[in-house]
Amino acid sequence: MTACTGSLERGYVSRSRLVDAMLAGTVLLWALNITVTKYLISHGWSPLAYGTIRYFLAIVLFAAYTYRRERSFAIARRDVKLVLLAGGLIFANQVCFVYGLKFTQASTVGLMLGATPMFIGAISASLGLERLGRAFWVGAIVTVIGVGCIALSSGHVDSRPKGVLLAIALALTWSAYSLAIAPMMRRYSPFRISTLVLATGWLPLAVLGAHQVATQDLSFGWLPWLAFGYAVIGPLFLTNVLWFTAIDRVGPSRAALFANFEPFLAVLFAVVLLSDRLYAMEILGAVLILGGIVLERVWHQSTASAMSALD
């Protein structure tokens, strides 16, 4: 091995570790956000006031960052409908997020988000965007059973049925949003898309939350304000910069491996920081959701390898 080759390999390893750190940091920030939001809603913030003010501040950050990078927010006329659709979905997603956390445990919301990959696949297949084989549908059935187990645990004191339904809707709307922005990701930077979509989704959120914003008492102590600052800068702004920078360097497949850990890290944060209690049916549901995803991927890879061997 020459000195030049060794230097290149060390540089590659160093960059790879940096990207892994960016992905891991992003997932940790996302996971912690569920616990932080539950804490804030339980300590004085009205759900819609929290969502409206938080998103407004995030839009200001995104707009300043994007304009400095690109000097434009322009998109083609054909993409306006996609921005409106994505904005509508992110509006619904945020309403589900804040009220889901109001009516159920943070750990329950985190567990439901584990079903997101399967929801994305099911919606994509139903719209004819891709054809999915038996491996996916078997995994999807196992995942749905897991979601059902978590829903059955909603009779406990800390979890209301409507909170669980909102958590399911949260995962569904995020899945649909992910598919809605996919075509634009090939034409614009994620920062331009985020600025436009967040602004579009914020408008109906501001209208719906106007009364709560007007009556919101802002006399919090330092800890809720610190947590709120985190909720704006960390999981809304910084994560987008880290996530899409990392994807640009290593591709979405490797990034997805890290994202799969988010729901279970969210549960860990909720149990440790909020003393959430996990019930037997929730644990069973988590195992089934994870099992469905693992089953689909292992089966799919085995089938692909077998087909390759026949070529």
MIBARO-910433 format. One record per atom (N, C-alpha, C): residue in one letter; x, y, z. Coordinates in pm, whole numbers, plus 50000, padded with zeros to 5 digits. Each point is the difference from the previous one (the first is absolute). Layout:
BEGIN
AXYZ/...
END
This chain:
BEGIN
M500854987950000/M499155012150000/M500895012550000/T499785008849908/T500805012249993/T499495010050102/A500835010150027/A499605010450096/A498795007649950/C499945001949867/C498865007249941/C498704992250019/T500074986749973/T498814991750016/T499534999850145/G500984998550093/G499655000150141/G499355013050042/S500505011149949/S499425013050032/S498585001349950/L499754994849877/L498665000449942/L499024991650081/E500484988250043/E499134991350078/E499665006250135/R501015006150064/R499735006650128/R499025011549982/G500145007249889/G499075010949971/G498594995049980/Y499884988749930/Y498674994149976/Y499354995750131/V500804993250086/V499474995450129/V499575011950084/S500815010749997/S499685012050078/S498695006249953/R499835001049866/R498755005649946/R498814991150031/S500224986949992/S498934990650030/S499545001250144/R500955001450091/R499655001750141/R499275013150024/L500405010449929/L499325012950014/L498554999049954/V499784993349886/V498644998449949/V499164991750096/D500584989250053/D499284991850097/D499635008150124/A500915008750043/A499725008750116/A498865009649968/M499975005249877/M498925009149960/M498664992749999/L499984987849947/L498764992349995/L499544996250141/A500944995450081/A499644996150137/A499515012150080/G500665011549981/G499565012150068/G498615004349959/T499714998849872/T498685003549950/T498924991450063/V500234987050002/V499014990750055/V499815002550150/L501075002950070/L499885003150143/L499185012750023/L500245010249918/L499255012650014/L498524997849972/W499694992349896/W498604997049968/W499344992250114/A500704989950049/A499424991550104/A499735007950128/L500945008450040/L499845007950122/L498875010149986/N499725004549878/N498975010249978/N498624995450049/I499714987249990/I498704994950044/I499855001950150/T501044996650075/T499975001850145/T499955014950037/V500785008249931/V500035014350028/V498635006349975/T499374996449889/T498695005649968/T498954995850103/K500034987350040/K499084995350104/K500215007950130/Y501255002350035/Y500315007750121/Y499435014149991/L500185006649885/L499545013849985/L498485001050002/I499334990649934/I498545000349998/I499434997050139/S500754992450078/S499584996750137/S500375010850100/H500775010049956/H500475010550092/H499675014049948/G498785001649951/G499515013449973/G499755003949856/W500634993349903/W499775003649860/W498684994049950/S499175008249937/S498854994849928/S500504993549872/P499414988849959/P500544992549886/P500165008249872/L498965007249961/L500075007449873/L500865012550012/A500015006250116/A500885011650020/A501454995649988/Y500324988750061/Y501354994449990/Y500374997449855/G499124992949928/G500294996649861/G500115012249911/T499125009850019/T499985011949915/T501265008550019/I500355002950124/I501175008550028/I501294992749962/R500064987150032/R501194992149969/R500254999749849/Y498974997449924/Y500184999149854/Y500325013649939/F499425010650054/F500305013349948/F501495003050015/L500544997350118/L501425002650023/L500884991149912/A499594987549980/A500774991049914/A499995004849856/I498875005349955/I499905005349862/I500955011849982/V500085008750100/V500925011449992/V501434995049986/L500384990050078/L501354994349991/L500254993849863/F499054992049953/F500154993549869/F500085010349888/A499165010250007/A500005010149894/A501345007449994/A500525003850117/A501295007050003/A501124990949949/Y500014987550043/Y501044990549960/Y499934997149850/T498794997749951/T499824996649858/T500365011749911/Y499555012050037/Y500285011649915/Y501505003049996/R500674997950111/R501455002250001/R500714990149908/R499504987749994/R500614989749916/R499645001549853/E498715003249972/E499494998649863/E499495012949937/R499745010150081/R499525012949952/R498674999149924/S499244989550026/S498734998449930/S499144989650071/F498685001949990/F499034990150046/F499134995249883/A500405003349878/A499164997449883/A499874985049973/I498804996049957/I499754986549953/I499175000749872/A499994989349924/A499214999649877/A498514999750033/R499195005149906/R498565000550023/R499414986150023/R500574989849933/R499474986450014/R500174994650142/D500925006050077/D500274995050134/D499195007150109/V499245010149962/V499215007450100/V498994990650067/K499374991249920/K499024990750057/K500654990550100/L501224995949970/L500694991250093/L500345007150131/V500395012749990/V500275007850121/V498735001650083/L498885002749935/L498735001450071/L499604986850067/L500184989049926/L499664986950056/L500904996850120/A501295002049983/A500954997250108/A499745009250120/G499685012749973/G499685009350107/G498774995750077/G498974995549928/G498794995150066/G500284987850087/L500864991249952/L500344988050076/L500835003450124/I500925009649987/I500825003650117/I499145007350103/F498985007449955/F499055006350092/F499264989250079/A499444990149929/A499284989250067/A500934992250091/N501244998149956/N500974992650078/N500295007050133/Q500135013249997/Q500315007250123/Q498835000550096/V498795000849947/V498824999450087/V499944986550069/C500244989349923/C500024986550058/C501124998650103/F501145006349971/F501164999050089/F499725006250137/V499555012450001/V499825006850129/V498824994450078/Y498914996449932/Y498874994650073/Y500174985250033/G500754992949916/G500324986350035/G500804999450129/L500955009450015/L500805000550123/L499205005450119/K498995007849972/K499155005050109/K499184988550062/F499564990749913/F499064989850045/F500614986250022/T501294998549978/T500614987050026/T501465001950040/Q500664989250036/Q501385000650044/Q500955002649882/A501135006250031/A501025002249897/A500524986749947/S500104990150087/S500494986849957/S499054993649900/T498705001950018/T499024994349907/T500135006449862/V500175013249998/V500195007049872/V501274995049933/G501074998650077/G501264995149944/G499854986249940/L499284991150069/L499804986549949/L499225000049868/M498985008349991/M499205000549878/M500835004749881/L500945009050024/L500845004849890/L500864988849942/G500174989250075/G500754988749949/G499364993549879/A498695002149983/A499294994049887/A500115008349873/T500665011650007/T500085009149885/T500524993549872/P501094992150003/P500484994049875/P498954991549930/M499214992650078/M498964991749941/M498855008449946/F499675010950070/F498965008949950/F500415006449867/I501285004149991/I500505005949876/I499864990049886/G500394987650024/G499914989849896/G498564997349959/A499094999250098/A498604997149970/A499365011349919/I500275012550039/I499455011549927/I500575000449859/S501304997749989/S500655000049869/S499414989449908/A499754988150056/A499424989249919/A498565003249960/S499245005850092/S498595003249971/S499875010749892/L501015008649989/L500005010549898/L500644995349869/G500464987749999/G500624994749879/G501405005149975/L500665005250104/L501355005449982/L501054989049997/E499704988750063/E500924988749994/E499234987150027/R500564989049953/R499414986850023/R500804993050110/L499274995350100/L500654993850115/L499654985250006/G500984991950030/G499814985650001/G499454994650130/R499974986850008/R499434993150115/R500745003650128/A501315001849991/A500795003050119/A499485012650069/F499695010349922/F499525012450059/F498664997850069/W499074993349934/W498654998850055/W499974991250124/V500844989750005/V500104992050123/V500545008650113/G501075007749972/G500535009050101/G498995010550042/A499225005049903/A498995010250030/A498914994550092/I499594987649977/I498974993950085/I500514998650143/V501254995650014/V500594998750134/V500075013850067/T500395010349923/T500085013550055/T498645005250043/V498974997549920/V498645004550033/V499504993150127/I500324987450015/I499644993050124/I500685006750119/G501275003949980/G500725007250105/G499335013150036/V499585007649898/V499285012650023/V498714997350077/G499314989149964/G498774996450070/G500244996850146/C501114993450029/C500334996850140/C500205012850081/I500705009749940/I500215012750071/I498685007350020/A499134999449899/A498685006450011/A499184993750112/L500124986950017/L499234993150104/L500445004050140/S501205005450011/S500505004250132/S499505013850039/S499185006249914/S499605013950022/S499005001850114/G499534989250058/G499065001250111/G500665003850130/H501335000750001/H500695003450124/H499875014950030/V500285003650125/V499795013750049/V500735010649920/D501224997049953/D500825010149934/D499785000749849/S499044992449950/S499844999449855/S498534999049963/R499525009749922/R498614999949955/R499924994849858/P498894993349964/P499884994649865/P500215010349890/K499495012250021/K500175010149894/K501465004149985/G500764999150109/G501425002949990/G500724989749915/V499634987250017/V500604989449920/V499615001549853/L498745003249974/L499565002149861/L500745011749936/L500235010650076/L500755011449949/L501464996249973/A500554991150082/A501384995349979/A500094991949871/I498974991949973/I499964992549873/I499895009749883/A499125010150015/A499845010049894/A501295008049980/L500765002050109/L501295006849991/L500954992449907/A500094987050020/A500874991749915/A499504999749856/L498694999349981/L499434999749865/L500245013149926/T499765011350067/T500185012949932/T501475002749969/W500904995650088/W501435001649972/W500414991449881/S499444988049991/S500294991249887/S499535006349869/A498785005350001/A499465006449879/A500815012449964/Y500405007750099/Y500835011949977/Y501344996149936/S500614989450049/S501284995449945/S499884996749852/L498884993949962/L499784996649859/L499685012549918/A499295009650061/A499625012149926/A501205008449961/I501015000650086/I501165008549969/I501044992849916/A499874986849984/A501024992249928/A500275005249859/P498975003149918/P500305005049865/P500775013250001/M499715008750098/M500695012950006/M501444998750046/M500294989450074/M501374998050049/M500984997949885/R499494996149884/R500874998249884/R500285013149927/R499265010450036/R500115012749925/R500495011850086/Y499804999250130/Y500375011250087/Y500764995050123/S500645009250067/S500684996350123/S498964997250109/P500354991550097/P499064997450110/P499715012450083/F500915009649998/F499805012250079/F498955009049936/R500015000849866/R498975007849932/R498644993450019/I499954986849988/I498744992850018/I499495001950142/S500894998650098/S499585001550140/S499445013950028/T500665010249947/T499535013750022/T498595001949944/L499804995749876/L498715002149933/L498904991450062/V500314987550028/V498984990950054/V499635003850143/L500995003350082/L499705004050137/L499175012850003/A500345009549912/A499225012449995/A498574997349956/T499834991249902/T498664996649952/T499194993050108/G500634990750071/G499304993050107/G499745008650122/W500845010150019/W499845008750117/W498755008749990/L499625004149881/L498865009149985/L498714994450061/P499554987849962/P498794994950066/P500244997050149/L501224996650037/L500304997650141/L499845012950080/A500455011249942/A499885013050067/A498545004150015/V499204997249897/V498575003350007/V499324991650108/L500284986949997/L499374991050098/L500475003050142/G501265004150014/G500555002350133/G499965014350047/A499345008749925/A500025014350033/A499505002750142/H498924993650040/H499445002650133/H500974995450109/Q500604988349982/Q500934994950100/Q501265008950008/V500445005149885/V501165008950001/V499685012850076/A498805005449976/A499605012750063/A499854998550152/T499634988250046/T499764998150143/T501144992550071/Q501064997149927/Q501114992350058/Q500775008350103/D500134994750119/D500825006250105/D501444996049976/L500895009649985/L501404997349968/L500925001950120/S499445000150119/S500825002050120/S500534986650051/F500914994249923/F500614987250037/F501325002550072/G500474989450065/G501335000450057/G501044997449891/W501284999250042/W501094998749903/W500004986549931/L499594989450071/L500064986649940/L499024998349885/P498725004050015/P499104999149884/P500465008549882/W500595011650026/W500485008249889/W501224993649933/L500864993850080/L501144992949943/L499514988349914/A499014992750050/A499444988849926/A499325004849871/F499335011450007/F499345005449881/F501045004149896/G501085006550044/G501065003649907/G500584987849931/Y500174989450078/Y500474987349942/Y499024995049894/A498705000550031/A498984994849909/A499985007449867/V500385012750003/V500035007949876/V501294997349922/I501135001450067/I501294999549931/I500454985749970/G499804990950097/G500514986449983/G499244991749899/P498814995050036/P499294990649913/P499345006149877/L499845013149994/L499395006049882/L501035005549902/F500995007250051/F500965006649910/F501304992149985/L500704997750110/L501324993749992/L499944986049940/T498984992450034/T499914986349949/T499894999649848/N499285009549943/N499885000349854/N501355002649934/V500785008950058/V501335002949946/V500894987650009/L500014993650117/L500844988150019/L499544988349915/W498694997550001/W499454988249932/W500245000549850/F499655011149938/F500125000549854/F501455001749954/T500835005950083/T501435000349968/T500574985950002/A499614992150100/A500474986350010/A499484991449885/I498725001549966/I499424992249890/I500715003249869/D500355012649981/D500725003849878/D501344992949990/R500594996350113/R501334993750000/R499944984849995/V498994993950065/V499994985350008/V498744993649940/G499005008149962/G498804994449942/G498934996950104/P498744998549956/P498884998150093/P499974986450069/S500564989649937/S499924986650059/S500724999350134/R501225005250003/R500754999750125/R499345009050104/A499465011449956/A499325009050093/A498784993150061/A499284992149920/A498804993350048/A500324990250112/L501184994049997/L500394990950107/L500015007150135/F500505012450001/F500015007850123/F498585004250040/A499195003849903/A498655004850028/A499144989350067/N500284987449972/N499224989250059/N500124999650152/F501065006050055/F500204999850144/F499235011250071/E499485009849926/E499375011650063/E498854996350094/P499024991849957/P498884997150090/P500444993950133/F500984991449995/F500414992950121/F500865008950090/L500755009249940/L500705010150080/L499005009550063/A498925003249927/A498955008750053/A499364993750123/V499774987049994/V499444992950115/V500975000450118/L501284997949971/L501025000350106/L500025013550070/F499985010949922/F499995013550058/F498755002150086/A498854995349950/A498745002150072/A499994992450132/V500534987849999/V500044991950123/V500965006150102/V501175004449952/V501025005150091/V499665014150051/L499575008949910/L499815014150036/L498595003250050/L498994992749952/L498635002950040/L499394989050087/S500774989650024/S499524988550081/S498774993649938/D499924999949867/D498914992949933/D500064985250037/R498844994150012/R499924985850031/R499614992349874/L500764989749968/L499694991649886/L499214987850049/Y498864997849935/Y499184988650034/Y500334988149910/A499584988350042/A500364987749929/A499565000449854/M498815005149973/M499515000449862/M500815009749915/E500475010750062/E500845009649926/E501354993849965/I500564992750094/I501284993349973/I499834989749890/L498924992250007/L499724990349894/L499825007049866/G499285011250001/G499795007649876/G501315005049943/A500895005050087/A501315004949953/A500804988749936/V499984988250063/V500724988549946/V499454996149864/L498675000349985/L499384996249873/L500295010349890/I499975013050035/I500315010449901/I501424998649950/L500934998650094/L501404998149960/L500174986949925/G499324989650047/G500094987049933/G499485000449858/G498915007349978/G499445001149865/G500975006749904/I500655010650047/I500975007249916/I501214991349971/V500534993350104/V501174991349981/V499664988449908/L498824993950021/L499574988849916/L499935004049854/E499415011549974/E499865004649860/E501375002149936/R500915006050074/R501305003349941/R500874987749980/V499994991050099/V500794987749987/V499454991449888/W498674998549994/W499374992049896/W500265006049863/H499865013349992/H500225006849872/H501454998249953/Q500955001450090/Q501414998649963/Q500324985749961/S499394990250070/S500234986049966/S499464996849861/T498825005549969/T499404997749870/T500835006549890/A500475012450026/A500845007049901/A501304992549976/S500604994550107/S501244992549984/S499774987249920/A498884993350025/A499694987849926/A499795003049852/M499315011349972/M499765003749859/M501315003449932/S500915006650073/S501295003649942/S500824987549967/A499884989950088/A500764987749978/A499524992649875/L498725002049964/L499444993449882/L500385007049871/D500425012750009/D500345007749880/D501304995249940/
END
